[in-house]
Amino acid sequence: MAVDLLLGLQWGDEGKGKIVDVLTKNYDIIARFQGGPNAGHTLEFDGIKHVLHTIPSGIFHKNALNIVGNGVVIDPVIFKKELDNLKKFNIDIKSKLLISRKAHLILPTHRLLDAASETAKGKAKIGSTLKGIGPTYMDKTGRNGMRVGDLEFTDWKTKYRALADKHEAMIGFYNVDIQYDLDELEAEFYAAIEELKQLTFIDSEEYLFNAQKEGKKILAEGAQGSLLDIDFGTYPYVTSSNTTAAGACTGLGVAPNKIGGVFGIFKAYTTRVGSGPFPTELFDADGETMGRVGNEFGATTGRPRRCGWLDLVALKYAVQINGVTELMMMKGDVLSGFKTLKVCTAYQYKGKEIKHLPYNIEEGNVTPVYTKMKGWDKDLTKLSKSEELPDALNAYIDFLEQELQVPIKIVSVGPDRVQTIHR
């Protein structure tokens, strides 16, 4: 049985959590394959807004198992808070949420290292969420990390102590003023570890292999977005994991020939949180309107998102490297009221017009080339059928499908799960 993938095609915050929630009724297993609590997946239904950071977005559905894969990094303290928030919904967490033994743990000193490193960069900072993600992945690739499976052995605290001591020495190397009380942080960490140990740990690659043999339908859920991929994103302003389709294979242990549909999520415009290049960014009233109407604030950090017109050059690139088979457009409702829309269809780069993403898209290297399109005034938030969409929006969708050569199967017209139009 093939494994379908769902991932973001921009700089994250595309609305993946909502779409996973919408699609979960069609799947037996939802498996998160990379990233950590620097991600925030927002779901809204029955008048309640939920923000998940590590737990897969299928957790509210009784039919689905949820797996945190080996490619994910877990902060036990944040994880415990997520679990506490779910208690009032009477979810059988023990049976519905499974954790890969090979997933790495974020330690308190990883967060401190993150803060020290970012502070030391000064104006050159990359815009880290300061959740300890980067240092944890560095320990993973440096073969020093602690994993969930270590907690099943009696000497895990000895391993923790050696790693934490090493981190404190590294913090001193940065020579910045980072105030912290490690005893207090560790007490919170140890308490959270005890709660984590009450959950079900699995050898997730074996579990998923057997699930496929049994014909179970599996959806792999990504975090962040393709343009934040450590290899293919706008380096160094990226995250520390592979956010693209290939990351599902390494982050879950799924063989490449077992990948089925690849569902790409994108906004009808473009946003970015933190530092880094953003060719179509707007600094005018249009950008302000997008941010205000779209409520563009980071689900994890609360930071305001930078807003701009849809960048088709970057979106084509993401479609290409992921092998996207279906597209899902989010926040079409936010563009209602704009008389004229712009879509970036090419860049001016070194005196030439190009339609691919070059090595460097820093400001000054590329200038967006825009195609103008007619906007629409209609309020989309009450619509439920594709036949009700305004002509100008249909023209916008048709143009994007022609450029991307991939069908747009879902159009989101609001944050609630019911505000989803299937085409």
N, C-alpha and C positions, 0 to 999 in steps of 0.2 A: 504494500500500500504506500503510495507516494506521500511525502510530507510537503504541505504547502507552507510558503513563507509569507510573512507580512512585515514590511519594513518601510522606513521613511526615506524619501528621496531628496530632501533638502537639508537644512542645518538643524534638524530635529524639530520637535513641537508641532508636528504635522497633524496630530489627532489620531495616532495609532491606537491608543487605548480605547477610544470610542468604537473604532471599526472592529477591533478584536472582540469587544463586548457584543457588537451587532452580529458578528459571524460565529460566535462561540456555539450557538445552537446547532451548527452544522458539524461540530467536531467533538471528539471524545477526549482529546488531550490538547492543552495549550502549554507550550514549552518556551520559556524565555531563554535566549541563547547568548546574550552578551550584555556588557554594561553593568552599572551598579546603581546606587541610590542618587547618582547625579541625574538620573532620568526621572521624569514625573509623568505618568499616564493618567489623564483626567477622564473620568466617566461620569455621566449624568443621566439619571433615570428616577422616576417616581418622586421628582422634586428634590432629590438629594444629589449633591456633588461629591464624588469620591476621588481622591488622589492617591494612586499607588506609586511606589518607587522601585520595589524589587519584585513584589508578588505579581504573577501574571494576571492580565486583565480579564481572564475567564473565571476568576474566583467567585463571582456572584451567581454563577450558573450551576445548578445542581447536577447537570448532566456531564460536566467536564472535570477531569483531573487537571491539576496545574503543577507543572514541573519547573523548578529553577535549575537551569542547566550548568554544566561545568564551566562554561565561558563567562558566567556571571561572577561578580565580586560582591560579597555580602557584608554589610555592616550590621552586626548583631543588634546594636542599640537601635538603629533606625528600623530594622526588621521587627524588633519587639514592639515598637510604637505602631507599626502597620498592623501587627497582629492584634494589639490592644484596640485599635480603631475598628477592627472587624468583629470583635466579640459580640457587639450588640445586634449583629445580623444573624446570629445562630448558625454560622457556617461550621461544618465539621472539618476543622482545619487539619486535624491529625490524618484524616483519610483523603482529603481533597487537595492537600499541598505536599508535594514531595521535593526533597532537596538533594541535588547531586553531591556525592561525597567529594568530588573533584573540584567543586566550586571553592574559590579562594576567599579568605576572610580579610576584611578591612579592620585593622587594629586601631586603637586610639592614637598611637604614635604615627600611623599612616596619615591621619588627618592633620596632625601637627607638622609633619614633614611637608605636606601639601601647602600649608599656610606659610611655612618658613621659605620654601622654594619660590612661591608666588610673590611674597613680600620682597625677597632679594632681587627679583627681576625689575622692580620699580615700574617705570613707564612701559617696559617691554613685556609686561605680564600677559599671559595668554587668555585670561578670563576663566580660570579654573573655578569650579563650583565649591572647591575646598572640602570635598567629601572624602578625600584620601584615595580617589580612584587611581590616579597616575602612579603614586608610590606603590600601591598594591599590585598593579600590573607590572611594575618594575621588579618587585620582589618575585613575582611569578616567573617572568622571563629570566631573572637572575638566579632562579632555582633556590630561593630562600623562603618562599611563601608558606603560610599556614593554610591548610584546607579544612573543609568541613569534616572530612573523614578523620582528621587528626583528633577531633574531639571525642572519638570513641576509644581513645587510648589514654592510659593513666598519666602519661608524661607530657600531656599537651601544654600544661602550664610552664614546664621547663623550656619547651620550644618557644612558647610565647615570650618568656622572660629574656631569652637570648636575643630574639629579634627586636624586642622593644628597647633593650639596652643599646643595640646597634643603631637603632633609629635616633635615640637621644644623642648619641655621639655625632650623628650626621646633622642633626638640628643645630648643634653647636658650631659645626663647620660653616653654616650659612651666616653666622654672626649677625643675626637680626633679633629684635626684641619681641619674642613670642612668649606671652604670659600664659602659664597653664599649671594646673594642679593634677599631676598624673595619678596620684592616689585616688582622687575623686573620679577621674575618668575611668580608671581601671575598675573601681567598685561598680560603676554603671555597666561596664563591659562584661564583667564576670556574671552579674545578675542576668544580663541579656543572653549570655552563652547558655546559662542553665535553662532558660526558656527555649532557646533554639534546640537544645538537646532533647526536648520533649517531642519534636517533630520527627517525621519519617525520613531517614536518609536512604538514598538508593544509589546503585551503580547505574546512572541514568542512561548510559549508552547501551547497556544490556537491556534495560527496561524498555527503551524505545525500539530497539531491534525486535524484541519479542512482541511489542504492541503492533508493529508493522506486520509481522507474520500473522497476527491474529486478525488483521484487517481493520484495526482501529484507525480512525481519521485524526490526523495530527496537524496542528497549526503551530509553526514556529514564530514566536513574537520577538521582533528586534526592538532595540532602544536607540535613542538619538536619531541621527540621519546619515545618509550616504556621504554627504559632504563633510562629515565629521569623522570619517573612517581614518584610522591611523596611517594607512597606506595611500588611499585614494582621495582623501579629503584635502581641505585647504591647510595643509601642514605649514607651521606647527600649531595652528589654531584649530586643533582637532581633539577628539577624545582618545582614549588609550586602547581601544579595542577595534576589531573589525566589524563595522556596522553594516557592511554589505552582505549580499546573499551568501558569499563564501564563509562568512562568520557563523552561519547556522550549522555548517558541516563540522567545523572545529569546536563550536560552542555547545554542540549536543552529541556529537559522535554519529551524525547521520551521513551515510555515504552520498557522494554527489549524484550518483545515478538514481537515488531515491527521492530527489527533489521534484516536486510536481509544479503547481502554480506558484508564481512569484507576484504577490500583490504589492504594488507600489503606491504609497500614500503621499499626496502633495497638497499644499494649499493653493487656492486660486491666485494667491500673491506669494510673496516670499518674506520670511522673517529670519532673524538671527539673534541669539543671545550671546552677550560677551564680546570679546575682541575678534578681529579677523576681517579679511576682505569681504566686501559685499557690493558688487558692481551696480546693482539696481536700487540701492538704498535711497530712500527719500528723506529729505530734511524739511519738507514743506507741509502745507495743510493736508495734502493727500496722505502723506505718511502718518501724520498725526491722527487723521480720521481712521485709517486702517487699525492703528494701535488701540484707539479708544473703542471703536465699534467691535473690533475683534477681541477685546479684553486681553491684549497681548502682554501678559506677564508670565514669567517662568513658573511652571507648576512646582518645581523644586526650590528655586531660589527666590521667586517673587520679583526678579529683575525685569524691568521693561524690555520687551523685545524690539529690536530694530526692524523697521518695515520697509518694503519696497515692492516694485512691480514684479510680476512673474518673470523669472529668468529661465527661458527655454534652452539656452545653451547649456547651463548647468543641469537642468532637468533631463535633457537628452543624454547627457553624459551618465547620469545616475541610472536611467533606464537601460542604457547600454551595458554598463558594468555589472548590473544585477540580473540581466536577462528578464526584465519585467514582462509578465504576460497579461496583467490587468492593472488598470489605474483606478484610483479612487480620489476624487477631488474634494477637498475639505474647504469649509468656510466660504462657499459661494455667496452666502447671504451677506457677508461683510462688504462685498463690492457693490451691493445695491445702492443706487444713488449717485454713483460716479457717471458723469455725462460721457466721458471718454476714458477708455482703459488703454494701457500700454503693455505690450509684451516684448521682452528683449529676445530677438531672434538671431542676433549675431553680435560679435565684438569687433571694435577697431583695435588691432593689436600690432604694434610695430609697423604702422603704415599700411596694414592690410586688413581686409574684412574677413574674419574667420567665424566658423560655426561650431568649433569644438572648444573644449575647456583646455586652455594652455597651462603650462607649468606654473606660471605666476599670474594671479589675477589681482594683485595688490593695486590699490588706487594709483593711478598714473600710468599703469601698464595697459589697462583695458578701458575702453569706453563703450557702454552698451549702445547697440543700434536697435531702435524700437519700431514695432509695427503698432499703429493705432487702431483701436476697435471701438465700436459703439457700446456704451454702457446701458444699464437698465435701472428702472426706478422701483420695480415691483418688490414688495416685501415677500421674501421667499420662505420665511420661517413657518408659515402655516401650510405650505404645500406638501403634498404626499405622493403625487404622481408625476412622472417625467413629462406627461402631456401638458402639465400646468406651467412648466418652466417658460419664462419669457423668450421671445425669438432671439433677442440679443445674447442671452446667456447660451442658448442652443448654438448660436453662431460661434461664440467663444469656445464652447466645448468642441464643436466640429473642427475649428481651426487647430486646437491643441492636438486632437486625435490625428489630424492629417500630418502635423509636424512631427509628432512622436511615433506615429505608426503603431500605436497600441490603444485598444479601446478603453474608454472611461466608463466603468461599470456602475460606480456609485458616485452620487453627488450629495454631499452633506450640506444641509441648509439650517443648521443650528446645533447646539451642543448636546441636546437630549438624544437618546438612542432612537426615538421615534422620528426625529427630524433627519431622516435618511432616505434618499430616493434611489431606487434601483433602476438601472436603464437596461 
